Amino acid sequence: MQIALISVGDEILSGDTVNTNAAWLGEQLTERGVSIERVFVVPDHVADIARVVNESLAEYDAVIVTGGLGPTHDDLTMEGVAAAVGVPVEEHTEAVEWIETHSDYSHADLVSGTTHLPKGSRMLPNEVGVAPGAAIEDIYVLPGVPEEMKAMFERIAGEFDGDPYFRKVVPADEPESALIDRFEELRERFDVKVGSYPGDHVRVKIEGSNEEVVQNAADWLRERVERP
């Protein structure tokens, strides 16, 4: 399964907010064997949201959009997603009923627009906050607040499946450039993906769909590098 992640928000583009949602979702989905093909950050503009969602939906199996939910003037994600699939945004009866049943809010208390979702979408309850998410045509719309996003994702995590995926990390106390030959031989010997990440030492990440092959590759490399 291949998907795209789309983060909506001027605050991310300006650097006021760090995009931790994409990192967390990337980790969760990769562990499920799902391939994250693209991560986009788009501004709070309906046309930009609609264009990137539409293009991503045509290219990948599913799209997860985070951020821009709610009733304020810059919460435009639902409108953008609705425009991408050619439907209007309207009040979602199930969303109203869920909030009245599971929160301290009544319909009269809700700010106009809180429960407006793309027509025909499936409501995703927000168990931590108020504004609901939505799912429509393999597009999943989640909140931008990390705690709300994580709780909502847990409800739908089972809808994202891929081949089993395994990883091992081998630390190496050598310059990254000095390891290139061993990386090449590693890939020749084993059917794995290899990534290297410099820091206090180099973290070599070995990934693949066969647990035994990944373990053998990690053991092979561990014997051939200087370790911290």
N, C-alpha and C positions, 0 to 999 in steps of 0.2 A: 504494500500500500504506500503510495506516494502522496504527500500532502504539502501544502504551503501554509505558513503562519503569517498573519497580517496583524500588525499592531497599529492601532489608530490613536493619534494624539499629537497635537502641536507641542505638548510638554515634553514628549520623547524626542522630537526633532530638535528642540531648542536645548536639550541637555538638562532640563529641570527635573526630569524623571528618568531613572535608569530602567531599561527594558528587561527587568528580571522575569517577566511573564514568558517571554520567548525562550529564555534560557531554561526555565523550569519545564515548560511544555516540551522543549526539545529533548530534555533528559527523559521525561516520562514516556514520550512516544517512541524514542529510540529503544528504550528497554522493552517495549512491546513489539519491536521488530518493524516499526513504521519508519519509512524513509522521509526525513525532512528535506525537501528539495529547495525551498526558498523561504527566506524570512524577509518580509517587507515592513517598512514603517511608512505610514501615510498620514497626511494632515487631516484635520477635522473639516473636510470638504466632501460633500455628498458625491460630486462627480469623480473625485480621486478615489474614494472608497469603492464606488460602483465599478470603475474601470479596472482597478487592480483585482477586485473580487471576481469579476467576470472573466478576466484573462486567466487568473489562477484556476478557476473552476474548469475552464476549457482544457487546461494543461495537466491538472492533477486529479487524484481520486477524491480528495476532500480538501476543504479550506477551513481553518480555524481563525476567527477574527476576535481580537480582544480589545476592549476599551471603547469609550464613547457611548455607554448605555445610561439611560436616565432621561429626565425631563428638562435639563438645562439647555441653553441656547447652543452650546457646542457639543451636545450629545447627539451626533448625527449618524452613528453607525447603522442603526436600524433602517434609516431612510436610504443610506447608501447600498445596503444589502438588498433592500426591496427593489431599488432601481436596477440593480445588477440582474435580477431575475424577472423583472418586468411586472411587479405586483405593487399595489398600494400598501401603505402602513395604516393599520386600523387597531382599535382597541380589541384586545384579546380577552374574551370572556373567561377562559380558564385561568389566565394570569390574574385577573381581578379576584376570582374565587379563591385561588391559592393564597394570595396575600391576605385576604380577609380571614381565611381559616388558620393560617400559620404565622401570622404576625399581629402586632398591635394596631395595624392600620385598617381602616375601613375604606370603602370606595370614596367616600366624601373627603377623607384625609389625604388621599393621593394627589400629588401634583399632576396636572394634565400632561399626558404624554408618557407617564411612567410605565403604563401597561400597553403601549402601542407597539405592535410587532408586525412584521410583514404578513400580509394576508396568506392564510393557508399554512403558516409555519407551526412547528411544534414548540410549545412553551417549555423552557428549561427553568425550573424553580431556582430562586436565589435563596439558599438556606442561611446565608450569613448576612446578606444585605436586603435590599428591597427590589431594585430593578431586575426583572427577569431576563434570561437569555432566550435564544431561539435557535431552532434548527430548520433549515429548508434547503432542499436540493443539494445535499452533501456540504452545506455551509453551516458551520456551528459558530454562533455568536455568543461570546462569554464576556463577563465584566472585566474592567481594567484593574480594579482593586485586587491585589494578589490573593488575599484570603478568600474573597468571593469567587474569583476565577478558579482557584484550586478546588474548592468545594463543589463547584458546578462541574468541573471536568471529571471529578471522581464519579459523578452520576452517569457520565457518558463514556467513560474510559473503555468499557467493553466493546464499544462500537469501532474501536481502532485496533486492528489486528494485522500482524505481519508474520514473517518467518521468525523463528526463534533467533535471538541475537546475543552474542556473548562478547565480553571484552576483558582484557587483562592489561594492567599498567606495569611497565618495567622501568624503574628509575635508572638513569645513567649519569655518572659523574664525569662526563666528557663533553667537549664542544659539539654542538649539533652537527656542524660541518664534518667532524671526524667520523660520524656514524653513518654517513651516506652509503658507503659500500656495503655495510652490514644490513642496512635497510633494504637495499636492492637484492641481496642474497636471501634475506628473509622472505621477501615477496616471491622470489623464484622458487623457494623450497615449499612455501605454505600458501594456501589460498586464503589470504587474510588482507585486511586493510590496515595500513600502518600510518599513524600520525605522530608527530613529535612536537613537544611544547616546552620551549626553554623557560628557565626560571633560575632558582638557586641551583637546580640541576635539571637535566632534560627528562621529561616524562614521556615515555614512548607508549602510546596506546595501540594495542593490537585488537582488532575486531573481526568477527566473522560469524557465519551461521552455524558452524560446527564446533561444538564446545571442546571436543578433543583436539581438533586442529589448532584452535586458539591457544589452548593450554600448552601443546607441544611447541608452538611457535614462541610463546613467552618463555618457556624453559630454554629453548635453543638460544634466544637472544640474551637471557639472563647470564648464561655461561660465557658470553662473548663481549660483555661490556664491563667497565669499571663502575662499581656501584657506590653511591654515597654512604 
